[in-house]
Amino acid sequence: MRSRLPVPLAALILAGVSCDAVASPRWLRTSWTGPTDTTLTISWTDDSTAPGEVEFGRQGATRTRTSVAAAPTGLAGMGSTYTATLQGLQPAATYEYLVRSAGGTSAVRTVRTAPAAGSCGAVRFTAGGDSRGEDVLFYTPSAQWTGIAAAMAAEQSHISIHTGDFVHDGEELGQWSTEMGRLEPLSRSTPFFMVLGNHDTWTPGAGAFNALFAYPADNPDRVEDYGALVLGRVLVVWLSTYTFDMDRQLDWLQGVLNAHRDDVDWRIVSFHTPVWSSGAHGSNENDKPRAGRLVPMLDQAGVDLVFNGHDHDYERFHPSRGGYGGLARQIQPLSADGGRRGVAQGTTYIVTGGAGALVNPLFVAHVEGSAASSNNLHYLVGDVQDGRLTLAVRDCGGQLLAPHCQGNLETVVFEKPTSPCWPAATPDAGTPAPDAGTPAPDAGAPAADAGSADAGATPAVPDAGTVPADSGPGATGNETPGPTGTAAETDSGWGCDCSSAGALPLLALALLVPALLLRRRAAGRR
């Protein structure tokens, strides 16, 4: 039984927004269940049980039609899931697609494949999490997530990583219906991968997450809850700290890391519960990540980045080794630009839990090794190119402000001492990479032209609640494109854009916050 606290009546009146699916097909989402360079997976939801269809082809070319069977979920409001895996595609290419079911047809969307596995093609990713709303007398979606999702979509990345807590209560199917509609502007054109947070599921392998999302299931448990993908020379792994045995997952993780010792330059691992954190939940809460075993494994494999959520803030730690498993912690800041550029001597742990849920209001970084922190809303943009990974932290403003995502909280440049992708002679460890000697922008400094390939560029983001147009990146996919979305496109009556939820009045938030903060202290499921 969930506890309920009284909330001022005015807040209920102003905050009482909901979002239900209004037509079909709906909730378009893209992902991969196979190789990222030659396949794409398209999924959507409909109330029908009749077969559907995907029409797809290279951008500007004749499209091919493929029949898709309906898979009824058996969950109220979830209808049937349609999933089509397109094969034999070209690496680093842009494809157009539309879907049909129950007599309805979607608009034409674009999505692109990743560079060939092992190649030096540029890869862009976004990451962020804790986008959920609050559940007091009824579920109230985050006022900011709609705008943040639109900003992430405008980045036109190859993959978007969500660090968990997509909904407030994973057993409440209506919350999934609400949030899937709000996710669609991002998921329909960017392969979307979320890890499971403590709020997302309490029924391992049988909840809405597993019924809705199509991810690789080539792990020992044959589930989407944890998995791995390779994009160019980037390995992305996600784990679940709340479903399935963690030691079993770590056995599997060790095999994945061993298998990719030589064919990737960058290794990214994501899971919900932080290993290191100054936030309210702190470091290694309840040993959910099994840090005593996990951290030495990451150290040995040379994992570059770990993305976590759970604490509603941003915190980056200096690269480190040890600290768990009986090993002394060794902290080594990056060597240049005040610890924001260089060759990392260890793993960089990052908490990114600022995608719309109520932020930690009194956040103070205090854990040893903390390098940068903020309780502003935010998300991350990573660009991998020429043996360098540039990570920009988009600043989306404070909790009570409509998100604009303009400017960066910080920009960090990671370099590899050796890489087949360097365009010239390999630099010495810790020395500036070619054309990388300019300092990263100061926090909040104006970003570069949104259309450039500069990783610190800040996109011209549509206003919160609008849906960006899918004009799509260039057909080669080898450049890092700037966003081209505008606010002009609508969904023509199908699906659910839930724009009203993105315009939650500030007065409602001001009235809701005190009650919600009290509830956060009392809640046992945080």
FENZI-V868273 format. One record per backbone hydrogen bond with DSSP energy under -0.5 kcal/mol. CO is the residue of the C=O (numbers start at 0). NH is the residue of the N-H. E is the energy in kcal/mol with one decimal. If there is no record, write none. Layout:
BEGIN
co/nh/e
CO/NH/E
CO/NH/E
END
This chain:
BEGIN
co/nh/e
7/10/-0.6
7/11/-1.7
8/12/-2.3
9/13/-2.5
10/14/-2.9
11/15/-1.0
14/16/-2.4
25/44/-2.9
28/42/-2.8
29/191/-2.2
30/40/-2.6
31/215/-0.6
34/38/-1.1
35/113/-2.6
37/88/-2.8
39/85/-3.4
40/30/-2.2
41/83/-2.8
42/28/-2.4
43/81/-3.0
44/25/-2.6
45/79/-3.8
51/67/-2.4
52/99/-2.6
53/65/-2.8
54/97/-1.9
55/63/-4.2
56/95/-3.1
57/60/-2.7
63/55/-2.7
65/53/-2.7
67/51/-3.6
68/82/-0.6
69/71/-0.5
70/80/-2.2
74/77/-2.1
74/78/-0.6
78/72/-2.6
79/45/-1.9
79/81/-0.5
80/70/-1.6
81/43/-1.9
83/41/-2.9
83/85/-0.7
85/39/-1.6
89/92/-0.7
92/112/-2.3
93/58/-2.0
94/110/-2.2
95/56/-1.9
96/108/-3.2
97/54/-2.7
98/105/-2.6
99/52/-2.3
100/103/-2.7
103/100/-2.0
108/96/-2.4
110/94/-3.1
113/91/-2.2
114/231/-1.2
115/118/-2.4
122/383/-3.1
123/157/-2.6
123/158/-0.9
124/381/-3.1
125/160/-2.9
126/379/-3.3
127/162/-1.5
128/354/-2.3
129/356/-2.5
133/135/-0.5
133/139/-3.3
137/135/-1.5
138/140/-0.5
139/133/-2.2
143/147/-2.1
144/148/-3.1
145/149/-1.8
146/150/-2.1
147/151/-2.5
148/152/-2.3
149/153/-1.9
150/154/-0.7
151/154/-0.8
152/155/-1.6
157/190/-0.6
158/125/-2.0
159/161/-0.5
159/192/-2.9
160/127/-1.9
160/162/-0.5
161/194/-2.5
163/129/-2.8
164/130/-0.8
164/131/-1.4
168/171/-2.0
170/172/-1.0
171/174/-1.3
171/175/-0.9
172/176/-2.1
173/177/-2.1
174/178/-2.6
175/179/-2.7
176/180/-1.3
177/181/-1.3
178/182/-1.8
179/183/-1.3
182/185/-2.4
182/186/-2.1
183/187/-2.3
185/188/-1.1
185/189/-1.4
186/29/-2.2
190/159/-2.7
192/161/-3.0
195/240/-0.5
196/199/-1.1
196/200/-0.8
198/169/-1.9
202/205/-2.3
202/206/-0.7
206/210/-1.4
207/211/-2.0
208/212/-2.5
212/214/-0.6
218/221/-1.6
226/237/-2.5
228/235/-2.9
229/35/-0.5
229/231/-0.5
230/233/-1.7
231/117/-3.7
232/264/-2.3
232/265/-2.2
233/230/-2.9
233/235/-0.5
234/267/-3.0
235/228/-2.5
236/269/-2.4
237/226/-1.8
238/240/-0.5
244/248/-1.8
245/249/-2.4
246/250/-2.1
247/251/-1.9
248/252/-3.0
249/253/-2.4
250/254/-1.4
251/255/-2.0
252/256/-2.8
253/257/-2.2
254/258/-2.0
255/259/-1.0
256/259/-0.5
257/260/-1.1
265/234/-3.0
266/303/-1.5
266/304/-1.8
267/236/-2.5
268/306/-2.1
269/238/-2.4
271/308/-1.9
273/283/-2.2
281/284/-0.5
283/286/-2.3
284/287/-2.2
286/289/-1.1
289/292/-1.6
289/293/-2.8
290/294/-2.0
292/296/-1.1
293/297/-2.4
294/298/-2.6
295/299/-2.4
296/300/-1.9
297/301/-0.9
297/302/-2.2
298/301/-0.8
303/347/-2.8
304/268/-2.3
305/307/-0.5
305/349/-2.9
306/270/-1.9
307/351/-3.3
308/310/-2.3
310/312/-2.0
311/359/-2.1
312/352/-2.4
313/373/-2.2
314/350/-2.8
315/370/-3.4
315/371/-1.7
318/331/-2.8
319/346/-2.3
320/329/-3.1
323/326/-1.2
326/322/-2.1
328/330/-0.6
329/320/-2.1
331/344/-0.5
335/338/-0.7
335/339/-1.7
335/340/-1.5
338/333/-0.5
339/412/-2.9
340/335/-2.8
341/343/-0.5
341/414/-2.1
343/345/-0.8
346/319/-1.8
346/348/-0.6
347/305/-2.2
348/316/-2.3
349/307/-2.6
349/351/-0.6
350/314/-1.9
353/377/-2.3
358/360/-0.6
359/362/-0.9
366/369/-1.8
368/317/-3.0
371/315/-2.8
373/313/-3.2
376/395/-2.7
378/393/-2.1
379/126/-1.8
380/391/-3.0
381/124/-2.4
382/384/-0.6
382/389/-2.7
383/122/-1.9
384/387/-1.0
386/415/-1.8
387/384/-2.5
387/389/-0.5
388/390/-0.6
388/413/-3.2
389/382/-2.3
389/391/-0.6
390/411/-2.8
391/380/-2.7
391/393/-0.8
392/408/-3.2
392/409/-0.6
393/378/-1.0
393/395/-0.7
394/405/-0.8
396/376/-2.9
397/400/-1.4
406/394/-2.5
407/443/-4.8
409/392/-2.6
411/390/-3.4
411/413/-0.5
412/341/-1.8
413/388/-2.8
414/343/-0.5
418/421/-1.4
427/430/-2.1
432/435/-2.3
441/444/-2.6
444/407/-0.7
447/457/-0.9
448/451/-2.0
450/481/-0.6
453/456/-1.9
456/458/-0.5
458/460/-1.2
462/465/-2.1
465/467/-0.5
468/470/-0.8
473/476/-0.6
474/93/-0.7
477/121/-0.6
478/480/-0.9
485/468/-0.9
490/493/-2.0
494/21/-0.6
497/500/-1.0
497/501/-0.8
498/501/-0.5
499/502/-1.2
500/503/-0.8
504/508/-1.5
505/509/-2.6
506/510/-1.9
507/511/-2.3
508/512/-2.7
509/513/-0.6
510/514/-0.6
511/515/-2.4
512/516/-2.7
513/517/-1.9
514/518/-2.1
515/519/-2.3
516/520/-1.4
517/521/-1.4
518/522/-2.1
END
